Amino acid sequence: MDGYISGYPADTQKRLQQIRATILQAAPGAEEVISYQMPAFKCHGMLVYFGAYEKHIGFYPLPAGIAMFSREIAGYKHSKGAIQFPLDKPLPLQLVTKMVRFRVKKNLEKGIIKNGKNKK
C-alpha cells in the first residue's frame, strides 16, 4: 500500500494516509491488501477500497455502504458503490469511520449467517 500512496503528489499522499489511518482505527486488525489495483481492506471479507484520482479520492464501501448512508453522502458525487471526495475539500473522516464500522458489522453478520450460527 505504501508503494501505491507514494506515487502521488504530497497533498494527495496526505489524504490517502488519512483515509488509511481512519480505516485502520475503525477496523482494528483489518488486513491491508491491493485489490483491483487499489488499496483495500479485508476484515471477515472485503471491507472497503479507496483510490486517488486527479480531482478526488474515490472511496468504495460497496453498495450496502452507499445505501445505508445515502443521506450523509447526498452532497458528494456518488454511484451505486463509490463516493468521490474532492481534493479541494476536507475529508469527511467521521463519515468514513461510520461506513467502515458498518461494513465490519455487515461482514460479521454475513459470516454468522453463512456458518449457520444464527440457527436455533
OpenMM code with the backbone's topology and positions (N, CA, C; nanometers):
from openmm import Vec3, app, unit

residues = "MET ASP GLY TYR ILE SER GLY TYR PRO ALA ASP THR GLN LYS ARG LEU GLN GLN ILE ARG ALA THR ILE LEU GLN ALA ALA PRO GLY ALA GLU GLU VAL ILE SER TYR GLN MET PRO ALA PHE LYS CYS HIS GLY MET LEU VAL TYR PHE GLY ALA TYR GLU LYS HIS ILE GLY PHE TYR PRO LEU PRO ALA GLY ILE ALA MET PHE SER ARG GLU ILE ALA GLY TYR LYS HIS SER LYS GLY ALA ILE GLN PHE PRO LEU ASP LYS PRO LEU PRO LEU GLN LEU VAL THR LYS MET VAL ARG PHE ARG VAL LYS LYS ASN LEU GLU LYS GLY ILE ILE LYS ASN GLY LYS ASN LYS LYS".split()
positions = [
    Vec3(0.0826, -0.1188, 0.0000),
    Vec3(0.0000, 0.0000, 0.0000),
    Vec3(0.0874, 0.1258, 0.0000),
    Vec3(0.2010, 0.1193, 0.0674),
    Vec3(0.2917, 0.2345, 0.0677),
    Vec3(0.3349, 0.2702, -0.0733),
    Vec3(0.3600, 0.1689, -0.1565),
    Vec3(0.4004, 0.1925, -0.2945),
    Vec3(0.2937, 0.2662, -0.3739),
    Vec3(0.1692, 0.2301, -0.3523),
    Vec3(0.0581, 0.2968, -0.4193),
    Vec3(0.0532, 0.4434, -0.3765),
    Vec3(0.0552, 0.4669, -0.2480),
    Vec3(0.0410, 0.6022, -0.1945),
    Vec3(0.1568, 0.6915, -0.2366),
    Vec3(0.2781, 0.6375, -0.2377),
    Vec3(0.3961, 0.7194, -0.2687),
    Vec3(0.3996, 0.7671, -0.4135),
    Vec3(0.3154, 0.7132, -0.4987),
    Vec3(0.3142, 0.7544, -0.6388),
    Vec3(0.2341, 0.8806, -0.6664),
    Vec3(0.1848, 0.9470, -0.5626),
    Vec3(0.1005, 1.0653, -0.5798),
    Vec3(0.1667, 1.1889, -0.5206),
    Vec3(0.1195, 1.3081, -0.5605),
    Vec3(0.1738, 1.4321, -0.5020),
    Vec3(0.1541, 1.4339, -0.3505),
    Vec3(0.2359, 1.5129, -0.2824),
    Vec3(0.2394, 1.5157, -0.1359),
    Vec3(0.1024, 1.5400, -0.0731),
    Vec3(0.0243, 1.6334, -0.1249),
    Vec3(-0.1062, 1.6618, -0.0655),
    Vec3(-0.2008, 1.5418, -0.0800),
    Vec3(-0.1959, 1.4791, -0.1950),
    Vec3(-0.2794, 1.3603, -0.2167),
    Vec3(-0.2335, 1.2465, -0.1271),
    Vec3(-0.1007, 1.2305, -0.1123),
    Vec3(-0.0473, 1.1279, -0.0217),
    Vec3(-0.1002, 1.1486, 0.1202),
    Vec3(-0.1027, 1.2729, 0.1643),
    Vec3(-0.1512, 1.3044, 0.2988),
    Vec3(-0.2967, 1.2597, 0.3142),
    Vec3(-0.3782, 1.2866, 0.2155),
    Vec3(-0.5195, 1.2476, 0.2200),
    Vec3(-0.5352, 1.0958, 0.2175),
    Vec3(-0.4562, 1.0297, 0.1345),
    Vec3(-0.4613, 0.8834, 0.1295),
    Vec3(-0.4210, 0.8225, 0.2638),
    Vec3(-0.3196, 0.8803, 0.3263),
    Vec3(-0.2762, 0.8316, 0.4581),
    Vec3(-0.3851, 0.8568, 0.5633),
    Vec3(-0.4555, 0.9695, 0.5514),
    Vec3(-0.5653, 0.9974, 0.6450),
    Vec3(-0.6760, 0.8939, 0.6319),
    Vec3(-0.7117, 0.8620, 0.5083),
    Vec3(-0.8153, 0.7597, 0.4852),
    Vec3(-0.7668, 0.6255, 0.5411),
    Vec3(-0.6439, 0.5907, 0.5110),
    Vec3(-0.5861, 0.4641, 0.5571),
    Vec3(-0.5896, 0.4541, 0.7090),
    Vec3(-0.5428, 0.5583, 0.7769),
    Vec3(-0.5398, 0.5584, 0.9237),
    Vec3(-0.6813, 0.5528, 0.9812),
    Vec3(-0.7744, 0.6215, 0.9201),
    Vec3(-0.9131, 0.6217, 0.9669),
    Vec3(-0.9733, 0.4819, 0.9552),
    Vec3(-0.9476, 0.4161, 0.8441),
    Vec3(-0.9986, 0.2796, 0.8248),
    Vec3(-0.9395, 0.1857, 0.9294),
    Vec3(-0.8094, 0.1941, 0.9507),
    Vec3(-0.7443, 0.1061, 1.0485),
    Vec3(-0.7948, 0.1325, 1.1901),
    Vec3(-0.8240, 0.2569, 1.2217),
    Vec3(-0.8763, 0.2900, 1.3536),
    Vec3(-1.0192, 0.2366, 1.3694),
    Vec3(-1.0972, 0.2431, 1.2633),
    Vec3(-1.2359, 0.1968, 1.2688),
    Vec3(-1.2465, 0.0446, 1.2633),
    Vec3(-1.1455, -0.0197, 1.2079),
    Vec3(-1.1461, -0.1659, 1.1942),
    Vec3(-1.0105, -0.2208, 1.2371),
    Vec3(-0.9817, -0.2164, 1.3683),
    Vec3(-0.8525, -0.2658, 1.4158),
    Vec3(-0.8311, -0.4104, 1.3713),
    Vec3(-0.7133, -0.4376, 1.3238),
    Vec3(-0.6815, -0.5725, 1.2796),
    Vec3(-0.7184, -0.6009, 1.1350),
    Vec3(-0.7793, -0.5045, 1.0669),
    Vec3(-0.8116, -0.5244, 0.9255),
    Vec3(-0.6822, -0.5443, 0.8472),
    Vec3(-0.6907, -0.6262, 0.7455),
    Vec3(-0.5736, -0.6583, 0.6633),
    Vec3(-0.5684, -0.5654, 0.5429),
    Vec3(-0.4536, -0.5031, 0.5226),
    Vec3(-0.4335, -0.4174, 0.4066),
    Vec3(-0.3975, -0.5045, 0.2867),
    Vec3(-0.4641, -0.4792, 0.1747),
    Vec3(-0.4364, -0.5524, 0.0514),
    Vec3(-0.4461, -0.4553, -0.0663),
    Vec3(-0.3951, -0.4991, -0.1789),
    Vec3(-0.4185, -0.4290, -0.3046),
    Vec3(-0.5132, -0.5175, -0.3833),
    Vec3(-0.6260, -0.4615, -0.4245),
    Vec3(-0.7257, -0.5355, -0.4999),
    Vec3(-0.7786, -0.4430, -0.6088),
    Vec3(-0.7950, -0.4942, -0.7264),
    Vec3(-0.8348, -0.4118, -0.8406),
    Vec3(-0.7384, -0.2940, -0.8580),
    Vec3(-0.6124, -0.3181, -0.8291),
    Vec3(-0.5043, -0.2202, -0.8420),
    Vec3(-0.5219, -0.0965, -0.7551),
    Vec3(-0.5915, -0.1135, -0.6417),
    Vec3(-0.6047, -0.0020, -0.5476),
    Vec3(-0.6005, -0.0548, -0.4045),
    Vec3(-0.5709, 0.0317, -0.3084),
    Vec3(-0.5692, -0.0106, -0.1683),
    Vec3(-0.7073, -0.0574, -0.1236),
    Vec3(-0.7068, -0.1629, -0.0438),
    Vec3(-0.8320, -0.2177, 0.0082),
    Vec3(-0.8052, -0.2779, 0.1456),
    Vec3(-0.9121, -0.3047, 0.2171),
    Vec3(-0.9018, -0.3658, 0.3492),
    Vec3(-0.9966, -0.4835, 0.3580),
    Vec3(-0.9486, -0.5891, 0.4233),
    Vec3(-1.0285, -0.7087, 0.4491),
    Vec3(-1.0465, -0.7245, 0.5987),
    Vec3(-1.1646, -0.7645, 0.6384),
    Vec3(-1.1938, -0.7985, 0.7770),
    Vec3(-1.3198, -0.8839, 0.7730),
    Vec3(-1.3027, -1.0143, 0.7819),
    Vec3(-1.4150, -1.1071, 0.7666),
    Vec3(-1.4766, -1.0928, 0.6281),
    Vec3(-1.3944, -1.0651, 0.5302),
    Vec3(-1.4373, -1.0392, 0.3924),
    Vec3(-1.3913, -0.8998, 0.3513),
    Vec3(-1.4151, -0.8629, 0.2275),
    Vec3(-1.3740, -0.7308, 0.1808),
    Vec3(-1.4549, -0.6233, 0.2529),
    Vec3(-1.3833, -0.5208, 0.2963),
    Vec3(-1.4481, -0.4092, 0.3673),
    Vec3(-1.4704, -0.2909, 0.2743),
    Vec3(-1.3607, -0.2258, 0.2402),
    Vec3(-1.3662, -0.1042, 0.1586),
    Vec3(-1.2420, -0.0960, 0.0714),
    Vec3(-1.2533, -0.0150, -0.0320),
    Vec3(-1.1420, 0.0179, -0.1205),
    Vec3(-1.1316, 0.1699, -0.1236),
    Vec3(-1.0140, 0.2193, -0.1644),
    Vec3(-1.0024, 0.3626, -0.1909),
    Vec3(-0.8948, 0.3850, -0.2951),
    Vec3(-0.8988, 0.5005, -0.3585),
    Vec3(-0.8007, 0.5301, -0.4618),
    Vec3(-0.7940, 0.6781, -0.4911),
    Vec3(-0.6820, 0.7191, -0.5476),
    Vec3(-0.6604, 0.8601, -0.5803),
    Vec3(-0.6839, 0.8839, -0.7290),
    Vec3(-0.7412, 0.9982, -0.7568),
    Vec3(-0.7659, 1.0410, -0.8938),
    Vec3(-0.7243, 1.1865, -0.9044),
    Vec3(-0.7322, 1.2412, -1.0231),
    Vec3(-0.6834, 1.3764, -1.0456),
    Vec3(-0.7498, 1.4810, -0.9559),
    Vec3(-0.8810, 1.4691, -0.9346),
    Vec3(-0.9523, 1.5715, -0.8601),
    Vec3(-1.0258, 1.5200, -0.7367),
    Vec3(-1.0125, 1.3906, -0.7076),
    Vec3(-1.0847, 1.3364, -0.5926),
    Vec3(-1.0187, 1.2101, -0.5383),
    Vec3(-1.0621, 1.1724, -0.4190),
    Vec3(-1.0309, 1.0419, -0.3608),
    Vec3(-1.1573, 0.9588, -0.3770),
    Vec3(-1.1448, 0.8448, -0.4389),
    Vec3(-1.2579, 0.7546, -0.4522),
    Vec3(-1.2626, 0.6631, -0.3304),
    Vec3(-1.3793, 0.6482, -0.2744),
    Vec3(-1.3995, 0.5606, -0.1590),
    Vec3(-1.5100, 0.4634, -0.1958),
    Vec3(-1.4831, 0.3350, -0.1747),
    Vec3(-1.5710, 0.2290, -0.2220),
    Vec3(-1.6147, 0.1401, -0.1048),
    Vec3(-1.7260, 0.1744, -0.0397),
    Vec3(-1.7746, 0.0947, 0.0726),
    Vec3(-1.8728, -0.0142, 0.0298),
    Vec3(-1.8716, -0.0490, -0.0972),
    Vec3(-1.9604, -0.1483, -0.1562),
    Vec3(-2.1046, -0.0962, -0.1542),
    Vec3(-2.1917, -0.1528, -0.2344),
    Vec3(-2.3278, -0.0982, -0.2453),
    Vec3(-2.4044, -0.0872, -0.1131),
    Vec3(-2.3869, -0.1818, -0.0228),
    Vec3(-2.4588, -0.1735, 0.1056),
    Vec3(-2.4165, -0.0501, 0.1849),
    Vec3(-2.2891, -0.0144, 0.1782),
    Vec3(-2.2404, 0.1046, 0.2473),
    Vec3(-2.2959, 0.2325, 0.1881),
    Vec3(-2.3095, 0.2348, 0.0576),
    Vec3(-2.3678, 0.3514, -0.0091),
    Vec3(-2.5149, 0.3647, 0.0304),
    Vec3(-2.5880, 0.2556, 0.0223),
    Vec3(-2.7315, 0.2582, 0.0516),
    Vec3(-2.7586, 0.3015, 0.1953),
    Vec3(-2.6809, 0.2509, 0.2889),
    Vec3(-2.7044, 0.2804, 0.4298),
    Vec3(-2.6814, 0.4281, 0.4631),
    Vec3(-2.5897, 0.4922, 0.3927),
    Vec3(-2.5516, 0.6299, 0.4243),
    Vec3(-2.5919, 0.7270, 0.3134),
    Vec3(-2.7009, 0.6966, 0.2451),
    Vec3(-2.7413, 0.7785, 0.1302),
    Vec3(-2.7645, 0.9252, 0.1670),
    Vec3(-2.8201, 0.9516, 0.2842),
    Vec3(-2.8427, 1.0910, 0.3254),
    Vec3(-2.7107, 1.1635, 0.3508),
    Vec3(-2.6181, 1.0939, 0.4195),
    Vec3(-2.4906, 1.1565, 0.4546),
    Vec3(-2.4029, 1.1845, 0.3333),
    Vec3(-2.4204, 1.1072, 0.2260),
    Vec3(-2.3356, 1.1267, 0.1078),
    Vec3(-2.4043, 1.2087, -0.0011),
    Vec3(-2.5225, 1.2579, 0.0275),
    Vec3(-2.6004, 1.3309, -0.0736),
    Vec3(-2.5230, 1.4489, -0.1333),
    Vec3(-2.4350, 1.5109, -0.0573),
    Vec3(-2.3600, 1.6259, -0.1060),
    Vec3(-2.2363, 1.5904, -0.1869),
    Vec3(-2.2106, 1.4621, -0.2049),
    Vec3(-2.0934, 1.4160, -0.2801),
    Vec3(-2.1384, 1.3465, -0.4073),
    Vec3(-2.0564, 1.3560, -0.5089),
    Vec3(-2.0818, 1.2770, -0.6288),
    Vec3(-2.0638, 1.1308, -0.5895),
    Vec3(-2.1617, 1.0479, -0.6252),
    Vec3(-2.1536, 0.9072, -0.5873),
    Vec3(-2.2309, 0.8204, -0.6865),
    Vec3(-2.2046, 0.6911, -0.6782),
    Vec3(-2.2732, 0.5934, -0.7608),
    Vec3(-2.3179, 0.4796, -0.6710),
    Vec3(-2.3577, 0.3707, -0.7286),
    Vec3(-2.4064, 0.2559, -0.6515),
    Vec3(-2.3024, 0.2022, -0.5532),
    Vec3(-2.1746, 0.2133, -0.5853),
    Vec3(-2.0723, 0.1562, -0.4991),
    Vec3(-1.9567, 0.2474, -0.4646),
    Vec3(-1.9632, 0.3746, -0.5039),
    Vec3(-1.8489, 0.4643, -0.4850),
    Vec3(-1.8921, 0.6052, -0.4473),
    Vec3(-1.8014, 0.6725, -0.3770),
    Vec3(-1.8194, 0.8133, -0.3411),
    Vec3(-1.6931, 0.8865, -0.3829),
    Vec3(-1.7087, 1.0090, -0.4298),
    Vec3(-1.5942, 1.0917, -0.4648),
    Vec3(-1.5793, 1.2032, -0.3624),
    Vec3(-1.4639, 1.2049, -0.2950),
    Vec3(-1.4316, 1.3117, -0.2013),
    Vec3(-1.3364, 1.4073, -0.2723),
    Vec3(-1.3828, 1.5292, -0.3065),
    Vec3(-1.2991, 1.6241, -0.3803),
    Vec3(-1.1696, 1.6575, -0.3049),
    Vec3(-1.0622, 1.6721, -0.3810),
    Vec3(-0.9329, 1.7036, -0.3208),
    Vec3(-0.9280, 1.8443, -0.2631),
    Vec3(-1.0186, 1.9320, -0.3052),
    Vec3(-1.0157, 2.0696, -0.2563),
    Vec3(-1.1067, 2.0924, -0.1350),
    Vec3(-1.1572, 1.9842, -0.0761),
    Vec3(-1.2409, 1.9945, 0.0437),
    Vec3(-1.1901, 1.8986, 0.1502),
    Vec3(-1.2176, 1.9264, 0.2781),
    Vec3(-1.1738, 1.8357, 0.3848),
    Vec3(-1.2378, 1.6976, 0.3693),
    Vec3(-1.1625, 1.5960, 0.4032),
    Vec3(-1.2160, 1.4596, 0.4007),
    Vec3(-1.3164, 1.4408, 0.5145),
    Vec3(-1.4285, 1.3761, 0.4888),
    Vec3(-1.5270, 1.3503, 0.5938),
    Vec3(-1.4888, 1.2243, 0.6723),
    Vec3(-1.3866, 1.2366, 0.7551),
    Vec3(-1.3309, 1.1192, 0.8222),
    Vec3(-1.4288, 1.0549, 0.9205),
    Vec3(-1.5168, 1.1332, 0.9816),
    Vec3(-1.6178, 1.0735, 1.0699),
    Vec3(-1.7136, 0.9860, 0.9895),
    Vec3(-1.7497, 1.0302, 0.8717),
    Vec3(-1.8356, 0.9512, 0.7848),
    Vec3(-1.7640, 0.8231, 0.7417),
    Vec3(-1.6371, 0.8345, 0.7061),
    Vec3(-1.5588, 0.7158, 0.6686),
    Vec3(-1.5571, 0.6167, 0.7843),
    Vec3(-1.5367, 0.6654, 0.9052),
    Vec3(-1.5364, 0.5785, 1.0235),
    Vec3(-1.6694, 0.5053, 1.0368),
    Vec3(-1.7792, 0.5777, 1.0254),
    Vec3(-1.9114, 0.5150, 1.0386),
    Vec3(-1.9342, 0.4106, 0.9301),
    Vec3(-1.8911, 0.4419, 0.8098),
    Vec3(-1.9106, 0.3484, 0.6991),
    Vec3(-1.8271, 0.2216, 0.7170),
    Vec3(-1.7046, 0.2369, 0.7620),
    Vec3(-1.6180, 0.1204, 0.7839),
    Vec3(-1.6750, 0.0335, 0.8956),
    Vec3(-1.7171, 0.0943, 1.0048),
    Vec3(-1.7760, 0.0164, 1.1147),
    Vec3(-1.9023, -0.0573, 1.0685),
    Vec3(-1.9816, 0.0081, 0.9863),
    Vec3(-2.0995, -0.0564, 0.9301),
    Vec3(-2.0597, -0.1777, 0.8459),
    Vec3(-1.9573, -0.1607, 0.7634),
    Vec3(-1.9128, -0.2708, 0.6771),
    Vec3(-1.8583, -0.3870, 0.7605),
    Vec3(-1.7852, -0.3582, 0.8689),
    Vec3(-1.7372, -0.4656, 0.9571),
    Vec3(-1.8565, -0.5414, 1.0131),
    Vec3(-1.9543, -0.4685, 1.0628),
    Vec3(-2.0738, -0.5313, 1.1197),
    Vec3(-2.1432, -0.6190, 1.0168),
    Vec3(-2.1601, -0.5693, 0.8950),
    Vec3(-2.2255, -0.6465, 0.7893),
    Vec3(-2.1448, -0.7722, 0.7555),
    Vec3(-2.0137, -0.7598, 0.7496),
    Vec3(-1.9316, -0.8776, 0.7207),
    Vec3(-1.9440, -0.9815, 0.8310),
    Vec3(-1.9464, -0.9359, 0.9556),
    Vec3(-1.9628, -1.0298, 1.0670),
    Vec3(-2.0990, -1.0983, 1.0604),
    Vec3(-2.2042, -1.0216, 1.0336),
    Vec3(-2.3387, -1.0787, 1.0223),
    Vec3(-2.3449, -1.1797, 0.9083),
    Vec3(-2.2838, -1.1464, 0.7972),
    Vec3(-2.2826, -1.2363, 0.6820),
    Vec3(-2.2100, -1.3668, 0.7174),
    Vec3(-2.1020, -1.3558, 0.7927),
    Vec3(-2.0286, -1.4747, 0.8344),
    Vec3(-2.1090, -1.5626, 0.9281),
    Vec3(-2.1837, -1.5010, 1.0175),
    Vec3(-2.2672, -1.5766, 1.1114),
    Vec3(-2.3766, -1.6507, 1.0346),
    Vec3(-2.4415, -1.5818, 0.9429),
    Vec3(-2.5477, -1.6442, 0.8642),
    Vec3(-2.4897, -1.7556, 0.7772),
    Vec3(-2.3766, -1.7283, 0.7127),
    Vec3(-2.3131, -1.8264, 0.6246),
    Vec3(-2.2751, -1.9528, 0.7011),
    Vec3(-2.2277, -1.9361, 0.8226),
    Vec3(-2.1855, -2.0507, 0.9027),
    Vec3(-2.2996, -2.1155, 0.9789),
    Vec3(-2.4190, -2.0599, 0.9668),
    Vec3(-2.5358, -2.1196, 1.0303),
    Vec3(-2.5403, -2.1022, 1.1794),
    Vec3(-2.4654, -2.0071, 1.2317),
    Vec3(-2.4611, -1.9884, 1.3775),
    Vec3(-2.5842, -1.9167, 1.4304),
    Vec3(-2.6672, -1.8663, 1.3413),
    Vec3(-2.7872, -1.7974, 1.3884),
    Vec3(-2.9064, -1.8919, 1.3966),
    Vec3(-2.8865, -2.0153, 1.3616),
    Vec3(-2.9958, -2.1146, 1.3699),
    Vec3(-3.0130, -2.1631, 1.5129),
    Vec3(-3.1362, -2.1920, 1.5494),
    Vec3(-3.1628, -2.2401, 1.6847),
    Vec3(-3.1756, -2.3906, 1.6854),
] * unit.nanometer
topology = app.Topology()
chain = topology.addChain("A")
for resn in residues:
    res = topology.addResidue(resn, chain)
    for name in ("N", "CA", "C"):
        topology.addAtom(name, app.Element.getBySymbol(name[0]), res)
